[in-house]
């Protein structure tokens, strides 16, 4: 008789995902269905069907609440996909894409080929593909290159996993796709990510559906909090997640569901209901298992959590920091080996979980969101949502509804049931307001009230909603200058700037060599290479000499390009982009401003010339110039700064 220890066997999520994804029988079965059942002609391009905007909204509406609740999980896989050259697709049970994230470098090209909202991936319509075949087989799968039935889809590699509800029914699919490049390791990792995320989403739904039942968590070495079994007060098992059934080798749900929990797990009530998790061995269906069992009581029977009073919390001593190093590890990882950032990490430790708003200041590309996430992950809220909002990226007409949400029937064309805003979505966790200097003035007043009274009122509603959030703000602007110009509320500035963290530009960091090596190690994983990406001495010196106006973001892009261009194991000087070699120092040319009209005659970019012309014709009045150009004032301010036109205060 074989004994299984949690996930310490060949079917851990990553190996299981790889095994399932490379099962050629699944592909062969799908091709037979396409030919014999669906009567789709082989070796032909298959036209993709795309739904209208109205139809997309109707298909997405039943999933809207889930998309909000699982925001943190989806954002995590979205960031992984962006860094790895993949796009993320979420579909309903029919295979209709209700959400697509195409943030990577390949995003636009993937969109043009069909990786976008509204595309129908049903196997019966478009043949063998990641989403459609995953929904048909109800299991994780990789469909790579010419495994696709339609010739026009053979440019893709797709890794998909089913989204499963509390009743065990498939209600959609989660997919990571990119252009096929033969990288089997990358495909296996992508499948691992979608399978793991799909398991977490299923567990989220499961806990909510069975919150009034007892839930056992079967904790293994790989998975945590996703292998769940629910039983009622009489001891009858009423449900289990897919991962729990897989761990217990139950081919059907009713191999476990319906049994008595004491009989199934060979455990007494006394053992089961003890306060601490129990290290337990038992036999089920002819196999022996070894798990750490943790019991979660029904919601109504859980003890009430007493809220903390941050104002009377004890100061953080060096002893406290030293005795809990793992809690603050994300901050020190973000700091790297730069002394200035390590100092900032030590400062941040003292305000973690103290209810202090943090303002991150630094140039574009210095890693403000990375630092914000590290603060979140070092706090007691790390298991709660981390919601990032870029105030500069959302149109002024939409930012209010994005932040505060809206009630049912507020907008024509809006969701019938209303929509939860980003602030409410971050309840219990952290709200990160990036580029807060670009927030419209009227919204600044509403945000100030939220920070003061800890409640929001969605658009179109009259009842307030209490919130408990940690707020982190970030900007690359001089907010004090904006306050003096009347572009930023003084009271809000003093509210958010009590604790400031200055993030240095890459040219100022003393750990550039360490950072370069770290980025190269990440690239090795992203490119699926088995050997480390090397760097010649001359190439490293060129990188150290360059002043990096685009900071860490630019460094990552330069090294990614160079890693692709290299012929051997090492990046050579010739592999580096021209600007790194020819412009090691910042442009020392004249600074454009209203006070130096003679400079305007020199050669400038078309956009720069257009900006100067509009500003000069309106006597450098921002409001009138922005109106003439057809852009918002915040956008014009951003363009002025990006072209170094801001030397003297401008009139609004």
N, C-alpha and C positions, 0 to 999 in steps of 0.2 A: 504493500500500500504506500502510495507516494504522499509526502507531506508538503503542503504549499505554505510558505511564509509570506503572507500579504502579497506584495508585488515582486518578491524575490524569486521570480521564475521567468521563463522565456517570454511570457506574455505581459511584460511591463508595457506601459502605454507606448513607449517609442518603438520597442521591438514588435509589439503587436500591430501598431499602425503600419510599420514597414512591411510586415508579413501580409497583412490584409491588402495593403495598397499594391503589392507586387503579385497578387494572385492572378495569374493569367486566365484561370477558369472564369473569373468574373468578366473579363474582357471578352472572352470567347462566347460566353452566354449572352452578353449584351449584343454582340454582333449578330448572333443567330436570331435574337428577338427583332433586331432592326430589319433583317432580311426577310424572315419568315412571318413574323407577327405584324410588324408595322409597314412592311412592303416598301421600305426605303431603298432606292437604288444605290448600290455600292459604288465606291470610287467616284463620287460626284460631290460638287460643292452644294451645301445645304443652306438655303436662305434662312437667316435668323429672323424671328418674329419679334417686334418691339411694340410694347403697349403704349397707349397715350398717357399723358401726365395724370389725367383724371383716373384712368384705370390703375396706374401705379399707386396713387394715393389710396384707392379702395383696397388694393391687395396688401398695402403696408399697414393700414389702419389697425387690423387685429393684432399686429406685432408691435405697435408703437410703445405700449407700456413696457413690454419686455425689453425693447431696445433701450429704453431709458434705464430700467433697473440693472441691465447688464452692461451699462456704458463703460465701466472701468475695465471689464474683461475684453470688450470689443476694442477699446482704445489701445490696450496692450498688444493685441495681435495686429492692430492697424500699424502701430509703430514698428513692430518686427517686420511686417510686410514692406513698409516704406524703406527701411534700411536694407532690405534684401532684394529689392527689385520686383516684388510681387504686388498684386492688387488683392483686396479682400471683397468677397461677394457674399451677401446674405439673401437667401431666397425663401419663399413660402413653400408649402407642400406641393404646389403645382409646378415648381421650378421657375417661378417668376422672380427676377432680381428686384428686391424691394429696397436694398441698400448696397451701394458699391463704394469702396474707398480706393481711389487710384492716385495715391500720393507719391508713388515712387517715380524714378527717372523714366520708367517705361509706361507711366500712367496714361499719357495722351495716346500713345500708340495702341495700348490695350483697349482703351475706350473706343477707338476707331474700328477695332475688330469685334466689338460687341460686349466687352466687359464694362457694362454700364447699367444703371437702373432701367427696368422695363423689359430687358431681354428675357425671352422664354427659353429655358434650358431643358425642358421635358424630353426625356429620352425618346418617347414616341414621335416627337416632332423633329428633333435635330440629331437623333442617333446617339451613339455612345459618346458621352462626355462626363466630366467630373461630377457636376451637380446632378444631372439627370440620372446617371447610372447609380450614384450614391443613393438617391431617393428611391430608385427601383429596387436596389439590393438591401437598402436599410442598414448600411454599414460603411465604415470609412474606406476610401479607395483613392488610388492615384490613376489618372488617365493621362498618358504621356505621348505627345507627338502623334505618330501614325497609329496609335491605339484608338484615336478618335475615328468615328465612322465617316464623318464628312471631311473631304480633303481640305476645305477652307478652315477647319478647326485644328488641323494637324500641326499648326505653328505653336499651339499652346501646350503647356504642362499644367495639370490641374490636380490639386489635392483637396478632397472634400470629405466632410463628416456630417452625418445626419444630426439634426436638432430634434431632441426627443422630449415629449411632455411628461407630466407626472403619471399619466395613464399608460405610458409606454408607446404611444402613437407618435409617428414622425410628423412634425409640423413644418419642417423646413430643412435647409442645409447651410453649412458654413464652408466656404471655399477660399483657398489661396491659389491664384493663377499667375503665371508669367509666360514669357516666350520660351519654348522648349530649347534647351541647350545641352542636354545629355547629363546634367548634374544630378545623379541619383541620390547623393547625400542630401543635397538641397531639397529634393522632393520628399525624402523621408522626414527631414526636419520640419518641412511645411505641413506634412500630414500629422506629425506629432503635435504641432501647435494647434491645428484646427480640431484635432481629436480631444486634446486636453481642454481647449476652450469650450467645445461643445459639451464635454462632461461637466464643466463648471456651470454652464448655463442650465443644463438639466438639473443639477443639484440645487441651483437657486430656485427653479420652478418647484422642485420636489419639496423643499423645505417650506415654501409658502403654501403649497397645496395640503401638506400634512402637518401643518404647524400645531394642530390640536391633537396630534398623536405622539407617541414616543418614537424617537428616531435614534437608531444605532449607527454610529460612524465606524466603518471598518477601516482603520488607518493602516496603510502599508508604507513601504519605504519610498515609493515613487509618488503615489497619489495621496492627497490629504483632503478630507471633507467632501469627497465626491462619490465614494462607495457607501451608499446609505440604505438602510432598511427601516421601514416604519411598521409599528405594531400598535394595536389598540389596548385599552385597559384590561381586556380579558386575555391578552397575550397572543392574539391571532395576528400573524404577519399580514398586512394589508397591501404593501407595495414595496418595491425596491428599485433603485436606479440601475441603469444598464451596466454601469461599471461594477456594481455590487453583484449582479447576476453573473457577470463575466468572471469576477474574482472567485465566485463560488461554483463556477463551472455549471451553471444552470442554463440549459439550452432553451427552456421556456420559462416564462415568469411563474407559472404555477408549479414549477419544480421547487419553488420556495414560498410563493404567496399562498396563504391559506393554512400554512403549518403553524404550530404553536412555537413561539419564540424560544421557550425553554427546551423543547424537544430538538428544534433545529440546531441551536447553538450549544446544546448540552450544558446549560448554565442554570443556576438557581436564581430565584428572585432576589435573594440577598446579595449575591455576587453582582447581578445586573444593575441593581439600584444603589450600589455604593457610589460615593461622591467622586472618587478618582477613576480614571480610565483603568481597565483591567487587561493585563497580558494573558491571553486566553487561547487554549488549544481545543479543537473539537473535530468531530467527524460528521460529514454530510454527504449523502449520496455516494458512499464508498470512498471518499477522499478525506484526508486529514488536513486541517488548516490551522494556521497560527497567526492571529491578528491582535492588535491593540484595539479593544472595544471601548468606545466612549458613548455614553448614553446622554441624549438631550431630551429633557422632559417636555410635555406639551406646553405651548405658549402660556396658557392660563395658569400653569403651575410653576412657572419660572419666577425666581425671586426678582423683586423690583431693583433696578440699578439706582443707587443713590448718586445724584449728580455731584461732581467735585466742585470745590470753590478754589479756582486758580489763584485768587488774590491772597490766600493764606497758605499756599503751597510752600514747602520748605525750599530754600535755595539748593541748587544742584552743586554738590561739592565734587572735588577731584576724585574722592573715594567712590562716590556714586557713579561717575563716568567710568572709572576704571573697572568697577564691579559689573557693569552692564555694557561691555564693549560692542557686542553684537547688535544691540538696539540702534546704535549710532553709526554702524558700519556704512550704510548708504551715503551719509554725509562725507565720511572720510574717503570713500571711493570716488565721489564727485570731486573732492578737493585734489586728488592725485598726490603729487609730491611737491606741490608749490607751497612755500612757507606762508604766503599771504592768504591762500585759500584754506590751508590747514588752520590758520588763526581764525578765519571766518567760520569754519566748521565748529571750532571750540566755542565761539560766541553763540552760534545757533543752538548748540546743545542746551544752553541755559534757558532758552525760550520755548523749547519743544513742549507742547501740551500745556502752555501757560496762557493761551488765549491772546497772544500778542500778534498783531498783524505785521507781516514782514514785507518790506519793499526791497526787491532785488534791482540793482542798478548796474548797467553794463551795456557795452556796444552790442549791436546785432551780431548774433552768432557766437556769443560767449558762453552759451549753455545755461540760460536763465531757467528754462523749463526743466532741464536736467536737475538743476539745484532745487527747484521747487518740488519736484518728485522725490528727491532725496530727503527733503524736510518732511514730506508726507510719510515716506516709508520709515522714517526714524521716530514717528509719533505713534501714539496708541490708536490712531485712526487708520493705520496702514491697510487694514482689511476692508476699509470703507472706500467709497468712490473718490477718485481724484479726477476732477473735471477741469479741463483747461479751456479757456476762452480767449481767443485773440481779438481784442477790441478793435484792432486796425483792419482785420480781415472781413468783418461782418458789416454789410451796408448799414448806414445810419437808420434806414427805414425798417430794418429787421432786428437790430440789436436789442431793442427793448423786449420784443416778444421772445427772442432767443434766451435772454437772461431771466425774465420773469414769467414766461409762459403765458397762456391765455385760456380763458374759460370756454365752455361749449357755446357755439354760435357767435363768437366774437367777431370772426372774420368771414367774409364770403370766400369760399374756397379753402378755408381752414378745416382742421379736423373736427368732426362733429362732436367728439367728446372732449375737445380742448387739448392742450398740450402742456406737459410739464416743462418748465424752464430749466436752464443750466443751474441756477442757484438752488432750486428745489432738488434737482437731480444730485447735487453734491451734499445734500443733507446728511449729517453724521460724519462726513469726510472733509475733503479740502477743495476749495474753489480757487483756481489759479487764474488771475486776471492779467494776461500778458498785454503789453503795450497799453496800459491804462491811460497813458497820456493822450491817446486818441479817442477816448470815450467822449461822446457828445455831452455838452454842458447840462442839458435837461436831465440826462440819465445819471449824471454825477450826484444830483440832489437825491434821486431815488436810492442810489447805492449808499449814500451817507445815512439815510434812514434805516436801511437794512442793517448796516453795521451797528447802529445805535440801539435799535429795538429788537433785533434778531427775529424779524418776521417779514414776510413778503405778501403782496397782494397781486395775484396774476391779473393781466389785462382783462377787462370785462367782468371781473369778480368784485364782490364787496367784502367777503370774509377773508381775514388774514390767515396765513399759514405760518406757524412757528418753525424756525429753522435753527439748527445747531451746526455751524460750519467753522472751519479754520480758513482764514483768508490769506492768500499770498498774492502780492501784486508785483509787477515787473514793468520796467520801462528803460528805453535807451535815451530818453529825452531829459532835458534839464527842467524838471517840474517847477522848481522855484522860479525860473524865468517865465514859464507858462502862467504861474500864479500872478506874477507881476504884470503880465500882459492881459490878464483877465480870461485866459483860455482854460484855466483849471481852478476849481473852487479851492479857496484857501483853507476852509474848514475841513474839506475832504483830504487835502494834502497833509495837514497836521494829524489827521486821523490815521492815515496809512503809513506815515513816514517816521513813526516813533523808533522803529528798529530797522535800520538800513544795512543791507549787505552789498558791498561793492565787489563786482566780479571783474577782474582785470582782463584786458584784451590779451590775445595769444602772444603778441610781441612782448608783453610785460611779464609773462610767466617764466619761472626759472626751471620748470620741468618739461620744457618742450621736447627733449629727447625721449623722456618717459611717455609723454602723450603721443608722440609719433609711433612709438612701438606698440602702444595700446591700440591705436587706430589700425595699425597693420595686422595685429592679432584678430581684431574684429573683422577685418576684410577677408582674412583667410577663411573664417567660418562662413561669411556671407557668400564668398566665391566658391565655397565647397572644395577648397584645396587641402591636400593632406600635409604639405610642407609649409613651413613659415615663409612669409613674403619678406625677402631680404632687402637691404638698403645699402648701397655702396657708400663709402666714406664721403666721396665728393657730393653725392646726391643729398646725404644727410646734412652736410655743411651748407648746401644751397638752401635747404629748407629752414635751417636755423638762422641763416642770414636774412631771409625774407621777413617782411614786417606784417604780413597777414591782415590786410584791411577787412577781410571777411571772417577772420577769427577761426574758431574750431570748425564751423560749418564749411568754410573754404578749404581748410586742411583736409577734411574728410573727402571732399570732392576731388581735390588734387591728387591725393594718394590713391583713391579709387581708380581714377583715370590712368595714373602711372602704373598701377598694378596690372591693369588690362593691357597696357602698351608694352610692358617688359617682355623680353624674349627668353631670358633665363630665369633663375630663381631670385635674382636681385634687381631692384629698381636702379637704373642708371640715371646720370644727369640728363642724358638725351631723352629719357622717358618723361621728364617733367614738363608741364606746360610752359610756354614761352614767357608768360608774365612773371613766373617765379624766378626765371633766370635773368630777365632783362630789366625788371623793376624791383630791385631789392629795397629801394628806399621810397618813401612817400613822395608824391608829386609836389615839387617845390614851386610850381607855377603860381600865378597870381590868383588870389581869392576873389571871386565875383561878388559884387554887392552893389547896392544902389549908389554907393559913394565912389565907385570906380567905373564910370561909363566907358572910358577909353578902352578898357579890357574887353568890352562886349564885341568889339570888332574882330577879335581873334577867333580862330577856328573852334567851334563848339559843336556838340551833338545837336541834332534837330530838336530833340525834346528840350534841351537846355536853352536853345535859341527861342523856342516858343514860350518857355517860362519867362525868360527875361523880357521878351516883347510884351507879354500880357501884364507883367508886374510894372514895367515902366509906363505903359499906356494908362494904367490905373493908379499911378503914383505910389506903387508898392503897397496898395491897400489890399490885404489878403481876401477879405470878403468879396470885393468887387472882382478881383482877378480870378478867384475860384469860380464865381458865377459865369464869367466870360469863358473860362476854359471848360465849364461843364463838369467840374469835380467838387468834392467836399473840401471844406477848409482844412480838415485834418490831413486829407490826401495831399493838398497843395503844400502844407507845412512839411510833410514827409519828403516830397519831391524837392523842395527848396533845400532841405538839409542834405539830401543825397547828392545834390549837385553843388554843394558848398556855396550856396548863394547867401546864406544867413550870416552876415557880419555885424549889422546894426539892427536894433529892434524894428520890427515891421508894424505897420498900422493895420489894425483889424477893422 
